[in-house]
Amino acid sequence: ESGCYLQLTARSLNGGFGQPAVSAAGYILKRRLAHFIASDAHHATTRRPVLLGAFDHISKTYGLPAARMLLIDNPEAALCGAVNLQMPAAHGWLAGLLFRTANGYRKQTLSQLP
């Protein structure tokens, strides 16, 4: 199957790029569309890596397995040449957002989300 991988910048989770980026990142994560979380580090003193905060946020919101997959397992697999990267599984309340249909998961609109 053709497709692409999606990478979110860690600063988009903590407000570093403003509320619209936080909302967009949440939308992407809730739908299990992201494959990686990137540091977006440009320099040792300016725009430093902020991956620990992103790891903590994702662990608390989506579960430790999702955080490990997005920040450790998928990046490692990509560096080793893996083609089929995993998506984080739905966790806790998030699992209730996904309704099974005959053809897979039904898409929901933002108004249907908690």
ABEGO torsion letter per residue (X at the ends): XBEBBBBBBAAAAAGAAEAAAAAAAAAAAAAGABABBBAGBABAABGBBAAAAAAAAAAAAAEAAAAAAAAAAAAAAAAAGBABBBBBBBBEAAAAABBBBAAEBBBBBAAABX
